[in-house]
Amino acid sequence: MALSLSLLQIIPLGLLSWVLARYAVTKLRGNRSLPLPPGPKQLPFLGAVFDIDSESPWLTYTQWAAKYGDIISCRFFGSQVVVLNSDKAAEDLLDRRSRIYSDRPEISTVRLSGWDLDIGFQPYGNEWRLYRRLYQQSFREQKIIDYQSIQLAAAHRLLTNMSNNSDDKLWGLISLCTSSAILSTVYGYEVNALDDPLFHISDKATETGFPLLTPEMSIIMDTFPFVKYLPTWFPGTSIVREIQIAKYWSKLFFDYPYNFTMEKMQSNPAFSCVLSETIRSSEESGQSMPVRYLKKFAGTAFIAGAETAASVLHTLVVALLQNPVVQKRAQDDIQAVIGNDRLPTFEDRPSLPYIEAMVREALRWNTVLPLGVPHFSTEDDVYEGYFIPKGSTVLSNAWGMSRDPQRYPDPETFRPERFLTKDGELNGDDVRFTFGWGRRICPGRYSAVSAVWIDVASMLAAYTLKKAKDENGVEIEPIPEWTTGVARKPKPIPLRIVPRFEPSRLEQMLKEAQHD
């Protein structure tokens, strides 16, 4: 769906002069000998604004990439956008020239909705470096072993919840599982039920906020900032109402768990979690962090860890329903390695490369952040004979990279074997492009993948996921719908959950696992 610009119909003609002035500045800056990267035909003043799919822009960019190549450019009003469609282009610019490509653009909908507290959108600078150091201390690859007991406990609660709830609750139970693991780690908050208030808050915050957090969705607000002052009943201002709702939930999202941890620390000086240890460490160093910084640090760790893991697990459920042969092979491998007497543990991970390959294929098949988080060029640059102006929004098209038929033949097919050698071992492709680039690569990627691995291994050890049946007993082919916005994940689909053990046997294995 191309961007709806109904609001333009009610903008006074006097504003046209302002648009013309902005366009003139852009043209003046563009008067140079080297060309911009190729791209679609641009309309005067408007650029390619009518050609982009504002809900799923990665689809448009991938179509353009097939025509124009690895690096393309376009304009949206006065904003210059450069899209990198290959690993090579992204690595050359965002990794090797990270000094000038590590900043973030101003996305008005991010700030207005309260999601500027998410450090993923934090401008590059000293404050960002502080957060990066904190994340490296808490979530670097070597630290993941410290959180595995929490992740394993969350996976086992998921198995119990799947046994005690109807099949249509699986989507929520998966989100509950990933949220409970990261909430316990970051805040020391234990969430065990779908009606938990913080679980509800996080669900509403992502539901209302994520669709707004892209450059394409902020075009109107960026180009015509006066719109935010119009009354919400004014024609064409639905985005203003959406921003107000998102801001309400984002504030609760960042405040509620932080306040919980503060109360626990006051009542119990020994209370320990990532947030409490960060606070104590900063106080001991004589450099106490501002409350806003602490909320940003903890809230971003929560949302990044929980949402990434849940999205990948939801994707795996869809893929396994559509590809029962894949599910059968995974279960056969689990059976061969651990038998019927216990559930998987992290010690089994090296012996189950097919499960690891499934996780990597899920990350590729449905790239959670199809365009990553936008980068911003802080200097003029030249690449492959093309000029990239200072102040350009630079996007890494992870979706397009995941659909490269040279690297991933038949890319729409879910095939974990892509990530295995002929000997059945993991190859060197770790789908790094799905986690970002350069200095802005996701620091929590190791923790998220670890959680997904133990969750899916545990589910497949205890249950088989099957297609739902209609009233005539005929299986229903799962055709998922996908969310849009900064993140992409499948919406709930009907299915059947078939236990592989008697309930009493599963209960016994869970009890035995607690004592190991």
C-alpha positions in Angstrom: 0.0 0.0 0.0 1.5 3.3 -1.1 1.8 6.0 1.5 -1.6 7.8 2.0 -1.2 11.6 1.7 -4.7 12.6 2.2 -3.4 15.2 4.6 -1.9 17.1 1.7 -5.3 17.9 0.5 -6.0 20.1 3.5 -2.7 21.8 3.8 -2.9 25.6 3.0 -1.3 26.6 -0.3 0.9 28.9 1.6 3.0 26.0 2.9 4.1 25.2 -0.7 6.7 27.9 -0.5 8.2 26.2 2.5 8.4 22.9 0.6 10.0 24.7 -2.4 12.6 26.3 -0.2 13.5 22.9 1.4 13.7 21.3 -2.1 15.9 24.1 -3.3 18.4 23.5 -0.5 18.5 19.9 -1.3 19.1 20.6 -5.0 21.9 23.1 -4.2 23.6 20.5 -2.0 23.3 18.0 -4.9 25.1 20.1 -7.5 28.3 18.1 -7.8 30.1 16.1 -10.4 29.5 12.6 -9.0 26.0 11.2 -9.2 23.9 9.9 -6.4 23.2 6.2 -6.4 20.6 5.1 -8.9 17.0 4.9 -8.1 13.4 5.3 -9.2 12.2 8.4 -11.1 11.6 11.3 -8.6 8.7 13.7 -8.7 9.5 17.4 -8.2 9.3 18.3 -4.5 7.8 14.9 -3.5 10.5 12.5 -4.6 9.4 8.8 -4.5 6.8 9.4 -1.8 4.0 7.9 -3.9 6.0 4.8 -4.9 7.0 3.4 -1.5 5.0 0.9 0.5 4.9 2.7 3.8 3.8 -0.4 5.7 6.4 -2.8 4.2 9.0 -0.6 2.6 11.5 -3.4 2.4 9.4 -5.0 -0.3 9.7 -1.8 -2.4 13.4 -1.5 -1.8 14.0 -5.1 -2.8 12.1 -4.6 -6.0 14.2 -1.5 -6.8 17.4 -3.4 -5.9 16.6 -6.0 -8.7 16.5 -3.1 -11.2 19.1 -0.6 -9.9 21.7 -2.7 -7.9 23.3 -3.1 -4.5 23.1 0.6 -3.6 20.1 2.8 -4.5 18.8 6.2 -3.5 15.6 8.1 -3.4 14.0 11.2 -1.8 11.0 11.7 0.4 10.3 15.4 0.2 13.6 16.9 1.4 15.0 13.7 3.0 17.7 11.8 1.1 17.6 8.0 1.6 20.3 5.6 0.6 19.5 1.8 0.7 22.2 -0.9 0.9 21.0 -4.1 -0.6 24.0 -6.4 -0.2 26.4 -7.7 2.5 29.3 -6.1 0.7 27.8 -2.6 0.5 26.7 -2.7 4.1 30.0 -4.1 5.4 32.0 -1.6 3.3 30.1 1.4 4.6 28.5 0.6 8.0 31.4 -1.6 9.3 34.6 -0.2 7.7 33.4 3.4 7.6 31.5 3.2 10.9 33.0 6.5 12.0 30.7 8.4 9.7 27.8 5.9 9.6 27.1 5.2 13.2 24.6 8.0 13.9 20.8 7.8 13.8 18.5 10.1 11.9 15.8 12.1 13.6 12.6 10.2 13.2 9.9 12.4 14.6 7.4 9.6 15.3 10.1 7.9 17.5 10.5 11.0 19.7 6.8 11.9 19.8 5.7 8.4 20.8 8.2 8.2 23.6 10.3 5.5 21.9 13.4 7.7 21.9 14.1 6.0 25.2 14.9 2.9 23.1 18.7 3.1 22.8 18.5 1.6 19.3 17.4 5.1 18.2 20.0 6.9 20.4 22.2 9.4 18.5 25.9 8.4 18.3 28.0 10.1 21.0 29.2 9.9 24.5 25.8 8.8 26.0 25.5 6.1 23.5 29.1 4.9 24.2 28.1 4.6 27.9 25.2 2.3 27.1 27.3 0.3 24.7 29.8 -0.3 27.4 27.1 -1.4 29.9 25.6 -3.8 27.3 29.0 -5.3 26.6 29.5 -5.8 30.3 26.1 -7.5 30.8 25.4 -9.3 27.5 28.6 -10.1 25.7 29.0 -13.7 24.5 31.0 -14.9 27.5 28.3 -13.7 29.9 25.5 -15.7 28.3 26.2 -18.8 30.5 25.3 -16.7 33.5 21.7 -16.4 32.2 21.2 -20.0 30.9 19.6 -21.2 34.1 17.0 -18.5 33.9 16.4 -19.3 30.2 16.1 -23.0 30.9 13.5 -22.4 33.7 11.5 -20.2 31.3 11.5 -22.9 28.7 10.3 -25.5 31.2 7.5 -23.1 32.3 6.5 -22.8 28.7 6.1 -26.6 28.5 3.9 -26.6 31.6 1.8 -23.7 30.3 1.4 -25.5 26.9 0.0 -28.5 28.8 -2.4 -26.4 31.0 -3.7 -24.0 28.3 -5.7 -24.3 25.1 -3.8 -24.5 21.8 -4.9 -21.0 20.8 -2.9 -19.5 23.7 0.4 -20.6 22.2 1.3 -17.3 20.7 0.9 -15.5 24.0 2.6 -18.3 26.0 5.7 -18.0 23.7 5.8 -14.2 24.3 5.3 -14.8 28.0 8.3 -17.2 28.0 10.7 -14.8 26.3 9.5 -11.9 28.4 9.8 -13.8 31.7 13.4 -14.8 30.9 14.6 -11.3 30.1 12.5 -9.6 32.8 14.0 -11.9 35.5 17.5 -11.2 34.1 17.2 -7.4 33.8 14.7 -6.4 36.5 14.4 -9.4 38.8 10.7 -9.4 37.9 9.0 -12.8 37.8 6.1 -13.0 35.3 4.3 -16.3 35.1 0.8 -15.5 33.8 -0.7 -14.0 30.7 -2.7 -11.5 32.8 0.4 -10.1 34.4 0.2 -6.3 34.3 3.7 -5.8 33.0 3.3 -8.4 30.3 0.1 -6.6 29.2 1.9 -3.3 29.2 4.8 -4.6 27.0 2.3 -6.2 24.6 0.4 -2.9 24.2 3.6 -0.8 24.0 4.9 -2.8 21.0 1.5 -3.2 19.4 0.9 0.6 19.4 4.5 1.8 19.0 6.4 -0.4 16.6 4.2 0.4 13.5 5.2 4.1 13.9 9.0 3.8 14.2 10.1 3.9 10.6 11.3 6.9 8.4 8.5 6.1 6.0 5.8 6.5 8.7 7.3 9.8 9.9 7.3 11.5 6.5 4.2 13.6 7.2 5.4 14.6 10.6 8.9 15.3 9.5 7.9 17.4 6.5 5.0 19.2 8.1 5.8 19.4 11.8 2.8 21.7 12.5 0.6 18.7 12.1 1.3 17.6 15.6 -0.5 20.8 16.9 -3.7 20.1 15.0 -6.7 18.8 17.0 -7.1 15.0 16.7 -10.5 15.4 15.1 -9.0 17.3 12.2 -9.2 15.3 8.9 -6.0 13.4 8.0 -4.5 13.5 11.5 -5.1 9.9 12.5 -1.3 9.5 13.0 -1.5 12.1 15.7 -4.0 10.0 17.7 -1.9 6.9 17.1 1.2 8.7 18.5 -0.7 9.8 21.6 -1.8 6.2 22.3 1.7 4.9 21.7 3.2 7.5 24.0 0.9 6.5 26.9 2.0 2.8 26.7 5.7 3.5 26.1 5.8 5.6 29.3 4.3 2.7 31.3 6.7 0.3 29.6 9.8 2.1 30.7 8.5 3.2 34.1 6.7 0.2 35.5 9.5 -2.4 35.7 12.1 0.3 36.7 9.9 1.3 39.7 9.5 -2.4 40.6 13.3 -2.8 40.9 13.7 0.4 42.9 11.1 -0.8 45.4 12.8 -4.2 45.7 16.2 -2.7 46.3 14.8 -0.5 49.0 13.2 -3.4 50.8 16.0 -5.9 50.2 19.5 -4.5 49.9 20.7 -7.9 48.5 18.2 -7.9 45.7 20.2 -8.7 42.5 19.5 -8.3 38.8 21.3 -6.6 35.9 19.6 -3.2 36.7 20.4 -3.3 40.4 24.0 -4.3 39.8 24.4 -1.5 37.3 23.1 1.0 39.8 25.4 -0.3 42.6 28.4 -0.3 40.3 27.8 3.3 39.2 27.3 4.4 42.8 30.4 2.7 44.0 32.4 4.4 41.2 31.1 7.8 42.4 29.3 8.4 39.0 25.6 7.7 39.7 23.7 7.4 36.5 20.6 9.6 35.9 17.2 7.9 36.2 16.5 8.5 32.6 19.7 6.7 31.6 18.8 3.7 33.7 15.3 3.4 32.3 16.7 3.5 28.8 19.4 0.9 29.5 17.0 -1.6 31.1 14.0 -1.0 28.9 16.0 -1.4 25.7 17.5 -4.7 27.0 14.0 -5.9 27.8 12.3 -5.0 24.5 15.2 -6.1 22.3 15.6 -9.5 24.1 12.0 -10.4 24.5 10.7 -9.2 21.1 13.5 -10.7 19.0 13.2 -14.1 20.7 9.4 -14.2 20.5 9.4 -13.1 16.9 11.9 -15.9 15.9 9.9 -18.5 17.9 6.6 -17.4 16.3 8.3 -17.7 12.9 9.6 -21.2 13.8 6.1 -22.3 14.7 4.8 -21.2 11.3 7.7 -22.8 9.5 7.3 -26.1 11.3 3.6 -26.2 10.6 4.2 -25.6 6.9 7.2 -28.0 6.8 6.4 -31.1 8.9 9.5 -32.9 7.4 11.7 -30.3 9.1 10.0 -30.8 12.4 10.3 -34.6 12.1 14.1 -34.4 11.4 14.6 -32.0 14.4 12.7 -34.4 16.6 14.6 -37.4 15.3 17.9 -35.6 16.1 16.7 -34.8 19.6 15.6 -38.4 20.1 19.0 -39.6 19.0 21.0 -37.3 21.3 18.9 -37.3 24.5 16.5 -40.2 24.2 13.1 -40.2 26.0 14.4 -39.9 29.6 15.1 -36.2 29.9 14.6 -32.8 28.3 17.3 -30.9 26.3 19.8 -28.7 28.2 22.4 -26.2 26.9 25.0 -28.9 27.2 23.3 -30.6 24.2 23.6 -27.6 22.0 26.8 -28.6 20.2 25.3 -32.0 19.5 22.2 -30.6 17.9 23.4 -28.5 14.9 20.1 -29.0 13.0 18.3 -27.1 15.7 20.8 -24.3 15.5 20.4 -24.3 11.7 16.6 -24.0 12.2 17.1 -21.0 14.3 19.4 -19.4 11.7 17.0 -20.2 8.9 14.1 -18.6 10.9 16.2 -15.5 11.3 16.8 -15.4 7.6 13.3 -16.5 6.4 11.6 -13.8 8.4 14.1 -11.1 9.2 12.7 -9.5 12.4 14.0 -6.1 11.5 13.8 -6.1 7.7 15.5 -2.7 7.4 17.4 -2.7 10.7 17.4 0.6 12.4 18.3 3.5 10.1 21.9 4.9 10.1 22.8 8.5 9.3 25.8 9.8 7.4 27.6 12.6 9.3 30.0 13.5 6.4 29.9 13.5 2.6 31.1 10.3 1.2 31.9 8.5 -2.1 31.3 4.8 -2.7 31.6 2.9 -5.9 31.6 6.1 -7.9 28.5 7.4 -6.2 28.1 10.4 -4.0 26.4 10.0 -0.6 25.6 13.4 0.9 26.1 14.3 4.6 22.7 13.9 6.3 21.5 10.9 4.3 19.4 8.3 6.0 21.2 5.0 5.2 19.2 1.7 5.4 20.6 -1.8 5.4 18.0 -3.9 3.5 18.4 -7.1 5.5 15.2 -8.4 3.9 16.7 -8.0 0.4 19.9 -9.7 1.6 17.9 -12.6 2.9 16.3 -13.0 -0.5 19.6 -13.0 -2.5 19.1 -16.1 -4.8 22.8 -16.4 -5.3 23.5 -16.8 -1.6 20.1 -18.5 -0.7 18.7 -20.4 -3.6 14.9 -20.7 -3.6 14.8 -18.1 -0.8 11.1 -18.3 0.1 11.5 -22.0 1.1 12.3 -22.7 4.7 15.3 -25.0 4.5 17.7 -25.3 7.5 20.1 -27.4 5.5 21.4 -24.1 4.0 23.4 -23.6 7.2 24.9 -27.1 7.3 27.9 -28.7 5.6 27.7 -32.0 3.8 28.8 -33.6 7.0 25.9 -32.1 8.9 28.0 -29.5 10.8 27.2 -25.8 10.9 28.8 -23.8 8.1 30.2 -20.3 8.6 26.9 -18.4 7.8 25.6 -17.0 11.1 23.2 -14.6 9.4 25.0 -11.7 11.0 23.2 -9.2 8.7 20.0 -9.8 10.6 21.5 -8.2 13.7 22.8 -4.9 12.2 26.2 -3.5 11.4 29.2 -1.8 12.6 29.2 -0.1 16.0 25.4 -0.4 16.1 25.2 -4.2 15.8 22.8 -5.7 18.4 24.8 -6.4 21.6 22.1 -8.8 22.9 22.2 -11.2 19.9 23.9 -14.0 21.7 21.4 -14.0 24.6 18.4 -13.9 22.2 19.7 -16.8 20.1 20.5 -18.8 23.2 16.9 -18.3 24.5 15.4 -19.3 21.1 17.5 -22.4 20.9 16.5 -23.8 24.3 12.9 -22.9 23.8 12.4 -24.6 20.4 14.5 -27.6 21.4 12.3 -28.0 24.5 9.1 -27.6 22.7 10.0 -30.2 20.0 11.2 -32.6 22.7 7.8 -32.5 24.4 5.3 -31.7 21.7 4.5 -32.0 18.0 2.9 -29.0 16.3 0.3 -29.9 13.8 -2.1 -28.1 11.5 -5.6 -27.2 12.7 -8.5 -29.1 11.3 -11.8 -27.7 10.0 -15.2 -29.1 11.0 -14.8 -31.9 8.5 -11.5 -33.0 9.9 -9.5 -31.7 7.0 -6.2 -30.0 7.9 -6.1 -26.2 7.3 -3.0 -25.0 5.5 -1.5 -22.2 7.7 -1.3 -18.9 5.8 0.2 -16.4 8.2 -0.4 -12.7 8.2 2.5 -10.5 9.3 2.8 -7.3 11.3 4.3 -4.2 9.8 6.4 -1.4 11.0 10.0 -1.5 12.3 9.6 -5.2 13.2 8.0 -8.0 11.3 6.5 -11.1 12.9 3.6 -13.5 12.2 0.2 -13.0 13.7 -1.4 -16.0 15.6 -2.6 -18.9 13.4 -4.7 -21.9 14.3 -2.8 -25.1 15.2 -2.9 -28.2 17.3 -0.4 -29.1 20.0 0.1 -32.9 20.4 2.0 -34.1 23.5 4.8 -36.6 22.9 4.5 -37.9 26.5 1.8 -38.6 29.0 1.3 -35.5 31.1 2.5 -37.3 34.2 5.7 -38.3 32.4 6.4 -34.7 31.3 5.7 -33.5 34.8 8.2 -36.0 36.2 10.9 -35.0 33.7 10.4 -31.3 34.6 10.8 -32.1 38.3 13.9 -34.1 37.6 15.4 -31.2 35.6 14.9 -28.9 38.6 17.2 -31.1 40.7 19.9 -31.6 38.1 
